[in-house]
Every structure is written in C-alpha cells, then in structure tokens.
Amino acid sequence: MRLNSTYLKGVSYNPTDSTMIVYFADGAMVKYFGIHPRTYQAIVAAESHGEKFHELIRDKRFTVLKQAA
C-alpha cells in the first residue's frame, strides 16, 4: 500500500507469515517479522505513518532487502 509520507513510501503485509515489508523514501526496503495485523492496520490508518511506525515497530526483528540509494 502506497503511503503519503515523507519517510515511508509504502508498506505491504503478508498475513500468512506475519511479515511486513516497508519501502522507505530513501529507497531502502526492509522486511519485519512477527507483525500483528492490527499493527499493520494502525500504521496504514495513522495520521503520521512514520511516527506510528517508530512507535510500534522499533524493537521488531528485521532483515534488509535493499540498501538505501
């Protein structure tokens, strides 16, 4: 899902394995593990997607899929 944010370009969620891929405005792409569907929905619905992302995701396990440009 595309986001209207200066920090986050978009997010996608896979409920099968509870992962979320975050596309950052700088070109980085990061996959986060153990994400609850409500967490994904909260980020998408937030007035500030970047703030909500930092609030809910900062301690989750992740892997970098693509480095920033």
Biopython code that builds the backbone (N, CA, C, O; Angstrom):
import numpy as np
from Bio.PDB.StructureBuilder import StructureBuilder

atoms = [
    (1, "MET", "N", (0.840, -1.171, 0.000)),
    (1, "MET", "CA", (0.000, 0.000, 0.000)),
    (1, "MET", "C", (0.889, 1.240, 0.000)),
    (1, "MET", "O", (1.799, 1.377, 0.818)),
    (2, "ARG", "N", (0.609, 2.109, -0.911)),
    (2, "ARG", "CA", (1.347, 3.365, -1.011)),
    (2, "ARG", "C", (0.923, 4.304, 0.126)),
    (2, "ARG", "O", (-0.258, 4.390, 0.462)),
    (3, "LEU", "N", (1.893, 5.000, 0.707)),
    (3, "LEU", "CA", (1.617, 5.915, 1.813)),
    (3, "LEU", "C", (1.983, 7.339, 1.425)),
    (3, "LEU", "O", (2.902, 7.573, 0.640)),
    (4, "ASN", "N", (1.255, 8.269, 1.983)),
    (4, "ASN", "CA", (1.538, 9.680, 1.773)),
    (4, "ASN", "C", (2.399, 10.161, 2.937)),
    (4, "ASN", "O", (1.903, 10.764, 3.888)),
    (5, "SER", "N", (3.688, 9.885, 2.842)),
    (5, "SER", "CA", (4.607, 10.165, 3.938)),
    (5, "SER", "C", (5.951, 10.588, 3.364)),
    (5, "SER", "O", (6.350, 10.118, 2.299)),
    (6, "THR", "N", (6.642, 11.463, 4.059)),
    (6, "THR", "CA", (7.974, 11.858, 3.612)),
    (6, "THR", "C", (9.011, 10.821, 4.018)),
    (6, "THR", "O", (10.116, 10.827, 3.476)),
    (7, "TYR", "N", (8.693, 9.933, 4.949)),
    (7, "TYR", "CA", (9.620, 8.930, 5.470)),
    (7, "TYR", "C", (9.365, 7.547, 4.868)),
    (7, "TYR", "O", (10.302, 6.835, 4.507)),
    (8, "LEU", "N", (8.084, 7.175, 4.764)),
    (8, "LEU", "CA", (7.705, 5.858, 4.263)),
    (8, "LEU", "C", (7.014, 5.985, 2.911)),
    (8, "LEU", "O", (6.050, 6.736, 2.761)),
    (9, "LYS", "N", (7.508, 5.257, 1.950)),
    (9, "LYS", "CA", (6.909, 5.274, 0.614)),
    (9, "LYS", "C", (5.723, 4.310, 0.542)),
    (9, "LYS", "O", (4.738, 4.578, -0.146)),
    (10, "GLY", "N", (5.826, 3.190, 1.257)),
    (10, "GLY", "CA", (4.746, 2.217, 1.239)),
    (10, "GLY", "C", (5.019, 1.051, 2.163)),
    (10, "GLY", "O", (6.120, 0.908, 2.694)),
    (11, "VAL", "N", (3.996, 0.208, 2.355)),
    (11, "VAL", "CA", (4.114, -0.999, 3.160)),
    (11, "VAL", "C", (3.287, -2.107, 2.513)),
    (11, "VAL", "O", (2.285, -1.843, 1.849)),
    (12, "SER", "N", (3.719, -3.340, 2.713)),
    (12, "SER", "CA", (2.918, -4.486, 2.303)),
    (12, "SER", "C", (2.944, -5.487, 3.445)),
    (12, "SER", "O", (3.935, -5.594, 4.168)),
    (13, "TYR", "N", (1.854, -6.217, 3.601)),
    (13, "TYR", "CA", (1.717, -7.141, 4.723)),
    (13, "TYR", "C", (1.350, -8.525, 4.221)),
    (13, "TYR", "O", (0.502, -8.668, 3.339)),
    (14, "ASN", "N", (1.991, -9.549, 4.785)),
    (14, "ASN", "CA", (1.682, -10.932, 4.460)),
    (14, "ASN", "C", (1.149, -11.612, 5.720)),
    (14, "ASN", "O", (1.924, -11.940, 6.618)),
    (15, "PRO", "N", (-0.173, -11.827, 5.797)),
    (15, "PRO", "CA", (-0.747, -12.432, 7.000)),
    (15, "PRO", "C", (-0.362, -13.897, 7.191)),
    (15, "PRO", "O", (-0.440, -14.410, 8.308)),
    (16, "THR", "N", (0.051, -14.575, 6.129)),
    (16, "THR", "CA", (0.427, -15.980, 6.225)),
    (16, "THR", "C", (1.628, -16.182, 7.146)),
    (16, "THR", "O", (1.655, -17.118, 7.945)),
    (17, "ASP", "N", (2.620, -15.297, 7.030)),
    (17, "ASP", "CA", (3.809, -15.433, 7.880)),
    (17, "ASP", "C", (4.052, -14.224, 8.785)),
    (17, "ASP", "O", (5.124, -14.093, 9.375)),
    (18, "SER", "N", (3.057, -13.345, 8.891)),
    (18, "SER", "CA", (3.123, -12.170, 9.790)),
    (18, "SER", "C", (4.343, -11.296, 9.523)),
    (18, "SER", "O", (5.014, -10.847, 10.452)),
    (19, "THR", "N", (4.619, -11.061, 8.249)),
    (19, "THR", "CA", (5.729, -10.180, 7.889)),
    (19, "THR", "C", (5.203, -8.925, 7.201)),
    (19, "THR", "O", (4.139, -8.934, 6.582)),
    (20, "MET", "N", (5.956, -7.872, 7.322)),
    (20, "MET", "CA", (5.614, -6.609, 6.681)),
    (20, "MET", "C", (6.864, -6.086, 5.993)),
    (20, "MET", "O", (7.936, -6.021, 6.593)),
    (21, "ILE", "N", (6.717, -5.717, 4.736)),
    (21, "ILE", "CA", (7.819, -5.084, 4.018)),
    (21, "ILE", "C", (7.556, -3.592, 3.994)),
    (21, "ILE", "O", (6.471, -3.142, 3.626)),
    (22, "VAL", "N", (8.560, -2.837, 4.389)),
    (22, "VAL", "CA", (8.464, -1.376, 4.440)),
    (22, "VAL", "C", (9.384, -0.807, 3.368)),
    (22, "VAL", "O", (10.566, -1.142, 3.296)),
    (23, "TYR", "N", (8.815, 0.058, 2.540)),
    (23, "TYR", "CA", (9.542, 0.750, 1.480)),
    (23, "TYR", "C", (9.780, 2.186, 1.948)),
    (23, "TYR", "O", (8.837, 2.962, 2.106)),
    (24, "PHE", "N", (11.034, 2.523, 2.163)),
    (24, "PHE", "CA", (11.388, 3.837, 2.685)),
    (24, "PHE", "C", (11.593, 4.832, 1.545)),
    (24, "PHE", "O", (11.909, 4.449, 0.418)),
    (25, "ALA", "N", (11.412, 6.085, 1.850)),
    (25, "ALA", "CA", (11.541, 7.148, 0.856)),
    (25, "ALA", "C", (12.964, 7.222, 0.284)),
    (25, "ALA", "O", (13.152, 7.682, -0.842)),
    (26, "ASP", "N", (13.958, 6.774, 1.047)),
    (26, "ASP", "CA", (15.348, 6.828, 0.563)),
    (26, "ASP", "C", (15.723, 5.636, -0.326)),
    (26, "ASP", "O", (16.872, 5.508, -0.748)),
    (27, "GLY", "N", (14.742, 4.765, -0.608)),
    (27, "GLY", "CA", (14.980, 3.630, -1.475)),
    (27, "GLY", "C", (15.220, 2.314, -0.756)),
    (27, "GLY", "O", (15.232, 1.263, -1.396)),
    (28, "ALA", "N", (15.411, 2.343, 0.556)),
    (28, "ALA", "CA", (15.621, 1.109, 1.316)),
    (28, "ALA", "C", (14.334, 0.296, 1.375)),
    (28, "ALA", "O", (13.231, 0.839, 1.316)),
    (29, "MET", "N", (14.503, -1.019, 1.491)),
    (29, "MET", "CA", (13.372, -1.933, 1.623)),
    (29, "MET", "C", (13.736, -2.914, 2.746)),
    (29, "MET", "O", (14.765, -3.588, 2.685)),
    (30, "VAL", "N", (12.874, -2.983, 3.774)),
    (30, "VAL", "CA", (13.171, -3.795, 4.951)),
    (30, "VAL", "C", (11.981, -4.684, 5.271)),
    (30, "VAL", "O", (10.832, -4.244, 5.237)),
    (31, "LYS", "N", (12.275, -5.954, 5.584)),
    (31, "LYS", "CA", (11.226, -6.912, 5.942)),
    (31, "LYS", "C", (11.248, -7.110, 7.452)),
    (31, "LYS", "O", (12.284, -7.441, 8.029)),
    (32, "TYR", "N", (10.087, -6.902, 8.095)),
    (32, "TYR", "CA", (9.935, -7.049, 9.535)),
    (32, "TYR", "C", (9.139, -8.309, 9.842)),
    (32, "TYR", "O", (8.196, -8.651, 9.128)),
    (33, "PHE", "N", (9.532, -8.995, 10.913)),
    (33, "PHE", "CA", (8.934, -10.273, 11.281)),
    (33, "PHE", "C", (8.082, -10.132, 12.549)),
    (33, "PHE", "O", (8.332, -9.258, 13.379)),
    (34, "GLY", "N", (7.078, -11.000, 12.688)),
    (34, "GLY", "CA", (6.244, -11.023, 13.885)),
    (34, "GLY", "C", (5.322, -9.827, 13.996)),
    (34, "GLY", "O", (5.092, -9.318, 15.093)),
    (35, "ILE", "N", (4.795, -9.374, 12.878)),
    (35, "ILE", "CA", (3.926, -8.199, 12.861)),
    (35, "ILE", "C", (2.463, -8.641, 12.921)),
    (35, "ILE", "O", (2.002, -9.415, 12.083)),
    (36, "HIS", "N", (1.759, -8.149, 13.902)),
    (36, "HIS", "CA", (0.336, -8.458, 14.055)),
    (36, "HIS", "C", (-0.458, -7.659, 13.020)),
    (36, "HIS", "O", (-0.083, -6.530, 12.706)),
    (37, "PRO", "N", (-1.544, -8.218, 12.485)),
    (37, "PRO", "CA", (-2.353, -7.482, 11.504)),
    (37, "PRO", "C", (-2.821, -6.114, 12.013)),
    (37, "PRO", "O", (-2.923, -5.167, 11.232)),
    (38, "ARG", "N", (-3.101, -6.006, 13.299)),
    (38, "ARG", "CA", (-3.533, -4.707, 13.857)),
    (38, "ARG", "C", (-2.410, -3.675, 13.813)),
    (38, "ARG", "O", (-2.663, -2.479, 13.670)),
    (39, "THR", "N", (-1.183, -4.137, 13.935)),
    (39, "THR", "CA", (-0.041, -3.222, 13.843)),
    (39, "THR", "C", (0.052, -2.643, 12.436)),
    (39, "THR", "O", (0.234, -1.439, 12.256)),
    (40, "TYR", "N", (-0.074, -3.512, 11.450)),
    (40, "TYR", "CA", (-0.064, -3.058, 10.057)),
    (40, "TYR", "C", (-1.201, -2.062, 9.813)),
    (40, "TYR", "O", (-0.977, -0.997, 9.236)),
    (41, "GLN", "N", (-2.403, -2.398, 10.244)),
    (41, "GLN", "CA", (-3.558, -1.520, 10.048)),
    (41, "GLN", "C", (-3.369, -0.178, 10.752)),
    (41, "GLN", "O", (-3.761, 0.863, 10.224)),
    (42, "ALA", "N", (-2.773, -0.200, 11.932)),
    (42, "ALA", "CA", (-2.545, 1.043, 12.679)),
    (42, "ALA", "C", (-1.589, 1.964, 11.926)),
    (42, "ALA", "O", (-1.792, 3.178, 11.902)),
    (43, "ILE", "N", (-0.554, 1.403, 11.314)),
    (43, "ILE", "CA", (0.403, 2.211, 10.550)),
    (43, "ILE", "C", (-0.273, 2.804, 9.325)),
    (43, "ILE", "O", (-0.109, 3.989, 9.033)),
    (44, "VAL", "N", (-1.029, 1.986, 8.610)),
    (44, "VAL", "CA", (-1.711, 2.444, 7.397)),
    (44, "VAL", "C", (-2.737, 3.531, 7.721)),
    (44, "VAL", "O", (-2.887, 4.486, 6.959)),
    (45, "ALA", "N", (-3.445, 3.391, 8.848)),
    (45, "ALA", "CA", (-4.521, 4.316, 9.202)),
    (45, "ALA", "C", (-4.028, 5.574, 9.931)),
    (45, "ALA", "O", (-4.795, 6.521, 10.105)),
    (46, "ALA", "N", (-2.786, 5.594, 10.351)),
    (46, "ALA", "CA", (-2.267, 6.703, 11.158)),
    (46, "ALA", "C", (-2.212, 8.014, 10.386)),
    (46, "ALA", "O", (-2.025, 8.035, 9.169)),
    (47, "GLU", "N", (-2.378, 9.090, 11.115)),
    (47, "GLU", "CA", (-2.225, 10.420, 10.524)),
    (47, "GLU", "C", (-0.771, 10.640, 10.120)),
    (47, "GLU", "O", (-0.486, 11.205, 9.064)),
    (48, "SER", "N", (0.156, 10.179, 10.986)),
    (48, "SER", "CA", (1.582, 10.232, 10.676)),
    (48, "SER", "C", (2.087, 8.793, 10.609)),
    (48, "SER", "O", (2.310, 8.159, 11.640)),
    (49, "HIS", "N", (2.266, 8.283, 9.395)),
    (49, "HIS", "CA", (2.692, 6.901, 9.212)),
    (49, "HIS", "C", (4.074, 6.662, 9.830)),
    (49, "HIS", "O", (4.304, 5.634, 10.466)),
    (50, "GLY", "N", (4.977, 7.603, 9.642)),
    (50, "GLY", "CA", (6.332, 7.456, 10.184)),
    (50, "GLY", "C", (6.358, 7.405, 11.696)),
    (50, "GLY", "O", (7.066, 6.581, 12.275)),
    (51, "GLU", "N", (5.600, 8.269, 12.345)),
    (51, "GLU", "CA", (5.534, 8.263, 13.815)),
    (51, "GLU", "C", (4.980, 6.949, 14.328)),
    (51, "GLU", "O", (5.534, 6.364, 15.259)),
    (52, "LYS", "N", (3.892, 6.476, 13.731)),
    (52, "LYS", "CA", (3.264, 5.229, 14.171)),
    (52, "LYS", "C", (4.211, 4.060, 13.924)),
    (52, "LYS", "O", (4.302, 3.153, 14.751)),
    (53, "PHE", "N", (4.910, 4.071, 12.807)),
    (53, "PHE", "CA", (5.900, 3.036, 12.512)),
    (53, "PHE", "C", (6.947, 2.976, 13.609)),
    (53, "PHE", "O", (7.242, 1.895, 14.119)),
    (54, "HIS", "N", (7.518, 4.120, 13.983)),
    (54, "HIS", "CA", (8.548, 4.152, 15.024)),
    (54, "HIS", "C", (7.985, 3.713, 16.370)),
    (54, "HIS", "O", (8.668, 3.035, 17.137)),
    (55, "GLU", "N", (6.768, 4.087, 16.655)),
    (55, "GLU", "CA", (6.141, 3.723, 17.922)),
    (55, "GLU", "C", (5.933, 2.201, 18.034)),
    (55, "GLU", "O", (6.155, 1.620, 19.097)),
    (56, "LEU", "N", (5.512, 1.568, 16.946)),
    (56, "LEU", "CA", (5.103, 0.160, 17.002)),
    (56, "LEU", "C", (6.147, -0.851, 16.545)),
    (56, "LEU", "O", (6.067, -2.020, 16.922)),
    (57, "ILE", "N", (7.110, -0.439, 15.754)),
    (57, "ILE", "CA", (7.999, -1.396, 15.093)),
    (57, "ILE", "C", (9.438, -1.377, 15.597)),
    (57, "ILE", "O", (10.188, -2.308, 15.304)),
    (58, "ARG", "N", (9.842, -0.388, 16.318)),
    (58, "ARG", "CA", (11.265, -0.183, 16.601)),
    (58, "ARG", "C", (11.995, -1.381, 17.210)),
    (58, "ARG", "O", (13.207, -1.494, 17.029)),
    (59, "ASP", "N", (11.315, -2.277, 17.921)),
    (59, "ASP", "CA", (12.016, -3.400, 18.552)),
    (59, "ASP", "C", (11.789, -4.737, 17.841)),
    (59, "ASP", "O", (12.123, -5.789, 18.387)),
    (60, "LYS", "N", (11.231, -4.707, 16.644)),
    (60, "LYS", "CA", (10.955, -5.944, 15.902)),
    (60, "LYS", "C", (12.186, -6.422, 15.135)),
    (60, "LYS", "O", (13.039, -5.631, 14.732)),
    (61, "ARG", "N", (12.251, -7.721, 14.948)),
    (61, "ARG", "CA", (13.327, -8.339, 14.180)),
    (61, "ARG", "C", (13.120, -8.009, 12.699)),
    (61, "ARG", "O", (11.984, -7.957, 12.228)),
    (62, "PHE", "N", (14.207, -7.788, 11.972)),
    (62, "PHE", "CA", (14.096, -7.409, 10.567)),
    (62, "PHE", "C", (15.276, -7.901, 9.759)),
    (62, "PHE", "O", (16.295, -8.329, 10.301)),
    (63, "THR", "N", (15.113, -7.828, 8.445)),
    (63, "THR", "CA", (16.219, -8.073, 7.525)),
    (63, "THR", "C", (16.137, -7.040, 6.416)),
    (63, "THR", "O", (15.052, -6.720, 5.931)),
    (64, "VAL", "N", (17.283, -6.524, 6.021)),
    (64, "VAL", "CA", (17.335, -5.520, 4.962)),
    (64, "VAL", "C", (17.305, -6.224, 3.623)),
    (64, "VAL", "O", (18.168, -7.053, 3.335)),
    (65, "LEU", "N", (16.329, -5.903, 2.807)),
    (65, "LEU", "CA", (16.208, -6.476, 1.471)),
    (65, "LEU", "C", (16.914, -5.640, 0.419)),
    (65, "LEU", "O", (17.405, -6.157, -0.585)),
    (66, "LYS", "N", (16.955, -4.331, 0.669)),
    (66, "LYS", "CA", (17.620, -3.399, -0.261)),
    (66, "LYS", "C", (18.136, -2.215, 0.534)),
    (66, "LYS", "O", (17.407, -1.627, 1.333)),
    (67, "GLN", "N", (19.393, -1.870, 0.312)),
    (67, "GLN", "CA", (20.004, -0.724, 0.990)),
    (67, "GLN", "C", (19.463, 0.583, 0.409)),
    (67, "GLN", "O", (18.977, 0.616, -0.721)),
    (68, "ALA", "N", (19.552, 1.643, 1.186)),
    (68, "ALA", "CA", (19.155, 2.968, 0.714)),
    (68, "ALA", "C", (20.018, 3.370, -0.466)),
    (68, "ALA", "O", (21.171, 2.959, -0.591)),
    (69, "ALA", "N", (19.425, 4.189, -1.332)),
    (69, "ALA", "CA", (20.140, 4.646, -2.534)),
    (69, "ALA", "C", (21.234, 5.628, -2.187)),
    (69, "ALA", "O", (21.934, 6.113, -3.076)),
]
sb = StructureBuilder()
sb.init_structure("model")
sb.init_model(0)
sb.init_chain("A")
sb.init_seg("    ")
for serial, (resi, resn, name, xyz) in enumerate(atoms, 1):
    if name == "N":
        sb.init_residue(resn, " ", resi, " ")
    sb.init_atom(name, np.array(xyz, "f"), 0.0, 1.0, " ", f" {name:<3s}", serial, name[0])
structure = sb.get_structure()
